[in-house]
């Protein structure tokens, strides 16, 4: 009673950890649970069975360019087409063209409409959103332009493409990561790249390799809708490696200074500067902000609208009783 945010309409809450998505759907159909995180592949089946579909604003999804590490690391590989040699401006320019080409090769609107079944919106930048300080309304999602992508690859010295890997793994609430990765791989093949899909486990394989800075493929990631710099500080992510899974000395310096800035207007200006740099350098591969999608027993749950910035793991008091 008298919760500081909202008094819950449900007196008791039991949370069951069920990693397997098919098992969650079976439990919902059997009446063993009243709300589940819904994999999009099960959306038609669950809708047809008469369950209520609930959505709330979710996390930005993007892919990272593995290998963008600090040049001082032993694992740094400047020969990767999208990385470049910091001591050679021409090499860095070629790498920029490659990153831009990869971004222009992807039809994000189609990925959102088909793979993600329209459950979300196009993403411009990881960690940034239109209602946060520092957002620039001129920012737009990268366009889909495969012909320009091919031209950029040729200008960068890769008229016949090159080999590139895409890591495929799932994370809680992100069962569609592999499907999105396969779609990206299809688009990259169409501009001449030799794509190798690499299925693996996130915790046991990807995370240890990433911690050792030994990931040299594209890889999916998703994180909070929190305000960029403030969110990084609260999470202890005060360097570029944690927000973006890549490293850059310029970014490290700007993020640290913005995190120490107490003046909100100045910090917002710094966030704009960081965001513009990320866009201009094609530092990430933004895809979409995917909605949190749930299925609920309509006899028990009327709705569940999460406030902005709140995740499904902390906002249970906002679930509305059907009675």
C-alpha positions as CSV (number, residue, x, y, z in Angstrom):
1,X,0.0,0.0,0.0
2,X,1.0,3.6,-0.5
3,X,3.8,2.8,-2.9
4,X,5.8,6.0,-3.7
5,X,5.2,5.6,-7.4
6,X,1.8,3.9,-7.5
7,X,-0.1,1.5,-5.3
8,X,-0.3,-1.8,-7.2
9,X,-3.7,-3.1,-8.2
10,X,-2.4,-6.7,-7.6
11,X,-1.8,-7.7,-4.0
12,X,0.6,-10.5,-4.8
13,X,3.3,-11.0,-7.5
14,X,5.1,-14.2,-8.4
15,X,7.9,-13.9,-10.9
16,X,9.0,-17.1,-12.7
17,X,12.2,-17.3,-14.7
18,X,11.5,-19.2,-17.9
19,X,14.3,-18.6,-20.5
20,X,12.7,-20.8,-23.1
21,X,10.2,-18.7,-25.1
22,X,8.1,-21.6,-26.3
23,X,7.7,-22.8,-22.7
24,X,6.5,-19.3,-21.7
25,X,3.8,-19.4,-24.4
26,X,2.7,-22.9,-23.2
27,X,2.5,-21.7,-19.6
28,X,0.3,-18.7,-20.6
29,X,-2.0,-21.0,-22.6
30,X,-2.3,-23.4,-19.7
31,X,-3.1,-20.7,-17.3
32,X,0.1,-21.1,-15.2
33,X,1.1,-17.5,-15.7
34,X,-0.8,-14.3,-16.5
35,X,1.8,-12.2,-18.3
36,X,4.8,-13.3,-20.4
37,X,7.5,-11.6,-22.4
38,X,6.4,-12.5,-25.9
39,X,8.8,-13.6,-28.7
40,X,7.6,-12.0,-31.9
41,X,7.5,-15.4,-33.7
42,X,4.7,-16.4,-31.4
43,X,2.7,-13.2,-31.9
44,X,0.2,-14.6,-34.5
45,X,-0.4,-17.7,-32.5
46,X,-1.0,-15.9,-29.2
47,X,-3.3,-13.3,-30.8
48,X,-5.3,-16.0,-32.5
49,X,-5.8,-17.7,-29.1
50,X,-7.4,-14.6,-27.7
51,X,-4.7,-13.3,-25.4
52,X,-4.2,-9.6,-24.9
53,X,-1.0,-8.1,-26.5
54,X,0.6,-5.3,-24.5
55,X,3.4,-3.0,-25.7
56,X,5.6,-0.4,-24.1
57,X,8.5,1.6,-25.4
58,X,11.5,-0.7,-25.4
59,X,15.3,-0.6,-25.9
60,X,17.3,0.7,-28.9
61,X,18.8,-2.2,-30.9
62,X,22.0,-1.7,-32.8
63,X,25.0,-3.6,-34.2
64,X,28.6,-2.8,-33.3
65,X,31.7,-2.9,-35.5
66,X,33.9,-5.4,-33.7
67,X,37.6,-4.4,-33.6
68,X,37.1,-0.6,-33.0
69,X,39.5,-0.8,-30.0
70,X,42.1,1.6,-28.7
71,X,45.3,1.4,-30.9
72,X,47.4,0.8,-27.8
73,X,45.8,-2.6,-27.2
74,X,47.6,-5.7,-28.4
75,X,44.3,-6.9,-29.9
76,X,44.0,-3.9,-32.1
77,X,43.8,-4.8,-35.9
78,X,44.2,-1.8,-38.2
79,X,43.9,-4.0,-41.3
80,X,40.2,-4.6,-40.7
81,X,38.4,-2.7,-43.5
82,X,36.1,-0.8,-41.0
83,X,38.9,0.1,-38.6
84,X,41.9,1.7,-40.3
85,X,45.3,2.7,-39.2
86,X,45.3,5.8,-36.9
87,X,48.7,6.9,-38.2
88,X,47.4,6.9,-41.8
89,X,44.7,9.4,-42.6
90,X,44.0,7.8,-45.9
91,X,43.4,4.5,-44.2
92,X,41.0,6.1,-41.7
93,X,39.1,7.7,-44.6
94,X,38.7,4.3,-46.3
95,X,37.5,2.7,-43.1
96,X,34.9,5.5,-42.7
97,X,33.6,4.8,-46.2
98,X,33.3,1.1,-45.4
99,X,31.3,1.8,-42.2
100,X,29.1,4.2,-44.2
101,X,28.6,1.6,-46.9
102,X,27.5,-1.0,-44.4
103,X,25.0,1.4,-42.9
104,X,23.6,2.4,-46.3
105,X,23.3,-1.2,-47.4
106,X,20.6,-2.0,-44.8
107,X,16.9,-1.4,-45.4
108,X,15.9,-0.7,-41.8
109,X,12.3,0.0,-42.6
110,X,11.8,-3.5,-44.0
111,X,13.7,-5.1,-41.1
112,X,11.4,-3.3,-38.7
113,X,8.2,-4.1,-40.6
114,X,9.0,-7.8,-41.3
115,X,11.6,-9.2,-38.8
116,X,10.3,-7.1,-35.9
117,X,6.7,-7.2,-37.1
118,X,6.4,-3.4,-36.8
119,X,6.9,-3.5,-33.0
120,X,9.0,-0.4,-32.6
121,X,10.4,2.6,-34.5
122,X,13.5,3.3,-36.5
123,X,16.6,4.1,-34.5
124,X,18.9,7.0,-35.2
125,X,21.5,6.7,-32.4
126,X,22.1,4.2,-29.5
127,X,21.2,5.8,-26.2
128,X,19.6,8.9,-27.8
129,X,16.0,9.7,-28.2
130,X,14.0,12.8,-29.3
131,X,12.8,13.8,-25.9
132,X,16.2,13.9,-24.2
133,X,18.5,16.9,-23.7
134,X,21.0,17.3,-26.5
135,X,18.8,15.7,-29.2
136,X,19.1,17.4,-32.6
137,X,15.8,17.3,-34.6
138,X,17.8,17.3,-37.8
139,X,19.0,13.8,-37.0
140,X,17.4,11.1,-39.1
141,X,17.9,7.4,-39.6
142,X,20.5,6.4,-42.2
143,X,18.9,6.0,-45.6
144,X,18.8,2.8,-47.6
145,X,21.0,3.3,-50.7
146,X,22.7,0.0,-51.8
147,X,24.1,1.5,-55.0
148,X,25.9,4.3,-53.1
149,X,27.1,1.6,-50.7
150,X,28.7,-0.3,-53.6
151,X,30.3,2.9,-54.8
152,X,31.8,3.6,-51.4
153,X,33.2,0.1,-51.1
154,X,34.9,0.6,-54.5
155,X,36.3,4.0,-53.5
156,X,37.6,2.3,-50.3
157,X,39.5,-0.3,-52.3
158,X,37.0,-3.1,-52.0
159,X,35.2,-3.3,-55.4
160,X,34.8,-7.1,-54.9
161,X,34.0,-6.8,-51.2
162,X,35.6,-8.6,-48.3
163,X,34.7,-11.2,-45.7
164,X,32.8,-10.1,-42.6
165,X,31.3,-12.1,-39.7
166,X,28.0,-11.5,-37.9
167,X,27.6,-12.9,-34.4
168,X,24.2,-14.4,-33.7
169,X,23.1,-14.8,-30.1
170,X,20.1,-14.1,-27.9
171,X,19.7,-12.1,-24.7
172,X,16.7,-11.9,-22.4
173,X,13.9,-10.0,-24.2
174,X,16.0,-10.0,-27.4
175,X,15.1,-13.4,-29.0
176,X,15.0,-11.7,-32.4
177,X,18.7,-10.7,-32.4
178,X,19.7,-13.7,-34.7
179,X,16.8,-12.9,-37.1
180,X,17.9,-9.3,-37.4
181,X,21.5,-10.4,-37.9
182,X,20.5,-12.8,-40.7
183,X,18.6,-10.0,-42.4
184,X,21.6,-7.7,-42.2
185,X,23.7,-10.4,-43.6
186,X,21.4,-10.7,-46.6
187,X,21.7,-7.0,-47.3
188,X,25.5,-7.1,-47.0
189,X,25.7,-10.0,-49.5
190,X,23.7,-7.8,-51.9
191,X,26.6,-5.2,-52.0
192,X,29.2,-7.9,-52.5
193,X,30.4,-8.8,-49.0
194,X,31.2,-12.4,-48.1
195,X,29.1,-12.8,-44.9
196,X,29.7,-15.5,-42.4
197,X,27.0,-16.0,-39.7
198,X,28.4,-17.1,-36.4
199,X,25.8,-18.6,-34.0
200,X,27.0,-18.6,-30.4
201,X,26.1,-18.2,-26.7
202,X,26.3,-14.7,-25.3
203,X,27.4,-15.4,-21.8
204,X,29.8,-18.2,-22.4
205,X,31.4,-17.2,-25.7
206,X,30.7,-13.6,-26.8
207,X,31.1,-11.8,-23.5
208,X,34.5,-13.4,-22.6
209,X,35.8,-12.6,-26.1
210,X,34.5,-9.1,-26.0
211,X,36.0,-8.5,-22.5
212,X,39.4,-9.6,-23.9
213,X,38.8,-7.2,-26.9
214,X,38.9,-10.1,-29.4
215,X,35.6,-9.6,-31.2
216,X,36.2,-8.7,-34.9
217,X,32.7,-9.2,-36.3
218,X,29.5,-7.3,-36.3
219,X,27.4,-8.1,-33.2
220,X,24.0,-7.0,-31.8
221,X,23.4,-5.1,-28.7
222,X,20.6,-3.2,-26.9
223,X,20.4,-1.0,-23.9
224,X,18.5,1.6,-21.9
225,X,16.4,4.5,-23.1
226,X,18.0,6.6,-20.2
227,X,19.5,10.0,-21.0
228,X,22.8,9.4,-22.6
229,X,25.5,10.8,-20.4
230,X,23.5,10.7,-17.2
231,X,22.6,7.1,-17.9
232,X,26.2,6.2,-18.6
233,X,27.3,7.8,-15.3
234,X,24.6,6.1,-13.2
235,X,25.6,2.8,-14.7
236,X,29.3,3.4,-14.2
237,X,29.7,3.5,-18.0
238,X,32.0,6.6,-18.3
239,X,34.0,5.4,-21.2
240,X,33.1,4.6,-24.8
241,X,33.5,0.8,-24.4
242,X,30.4,0.3,-22.3
243,X,27.8,2.4,-24.0
244,X,28.9,1.3,-27.5
245,X,31.0,-1.8,-27.1
246,X,33.8,0.0,-29.0
247,X,36.6,2.3,-27.9
248,X,37.8,5.7,-29.0
249,X,40.1,8.1,-27.2
250,X,38.1,11.2,-28.4
251,X,34.8,9.7,-27.2
252,X,36.4,8.7,-23.8
253,X,37.5,12.3,-23.2
254,X,34.1,13.8,-24.3
255,X,32.1,11.3,-22.2
256,X,34.2,11.8,-19.1
257,X,33.9,15.6,-19.4
258,X,30.2,15.5,-20.1
259,X,29.7,13.2,-17.1
260,X,31.4,15.6,-14.8
261,X,29.5,18.6,-16.1
262,X,26.7,19.7,-13.6
263,X,25.3,22.5,-15.8
264,X,22.4,20.7,-17.6
265,X,22.5,23.1,-20.6
266,X,26.2,22.6,-21.1
267,X,25.9,18.8,-20.7
268,X,23.1,18.8,-23.3
269,X,25.4,20.6,-25.7
270,X,28.1,18.1,-25.1
271,X,25.6,15.3,-25.7
272,X,24.8,16.9,-29.1
273,X,28.5,17.0,-30.0
274,X,28.9,13.4,-29.1
275,X,25.8,12.3,-31.0
276,X,26.9,14.3,-34.1
277,X,30.3,12.6,-34.0
278,X,28.7,9.2,-33.8
279,X,26.5,10.0,-36.8
280,X,29.2,11.5,-38.9
281,X,31.6,8.7,-38.3
282,X,29.0,5.9,-38.8
283,X,30.4,4.5,-35.5
284,X,27.5,2.1,-34.9
285,X,24.8,0.4,-37.0
286,X,21.5,1.6,-35.5
287,X,18.5,-0.6,-36.3
288,X,15.3,0.1,-34.3
289,X,13.9,0.9,-30.9
290,X,12.0,-2.4,-30.4
291,X,8.9,-2.2,-28.2
292,X,8.6,-4.5,-25.1
293,X,5.9,-6.9,-26.2
294,X,3.9,-8.9,-23.7
295,X,1.0,-11.3,-23.9
296,X,-1.5,-11.4,-21.0
297,X,-4.6,-13.2,-19.8
298,X,-7.4,-10.7,-20.6
299,X,-9.4,-12.1,-17.7
300,X,-6.7,-11.1,-15.3
301,X,-4.8,-8.1,-16.9
302,X,-6.4,-5.1,-18.5
303,X,-3.2,-3.2,-19.4
304,X,0.4,-2.6,-18.5
305,X,1.8,0.8,-19.6
306,X,5.3,1.4,-18.4
307,X,6.4,5.0,-17.8
308,X,9.3,6.3,-19.9
309,X,12.7,4.9,-19.1
310,X,11.2,2.1,-17.0
311,X,11.9,-1.5,-17.9
312,X,9.6,-4.5,-17.5
313,X,11.7,-5.8,-14.5
314,X,10.8,-2.8,-12.3
315,X,7.4,-1.5,-13.2
316,X,5.0,-4.2,-12.1
317,X,2.9,-1.8,-10.0
318,X,1.6,-0.3,-13.3
319,X,-0.2,-3.5,-14.3
320,X,-3.9,-2.9,-14.3
321,X,-6.4,-5.6,-13.0
322,X,-9.1,-6.6,-15.5
323,X,-11.8,-6.8,-12.8
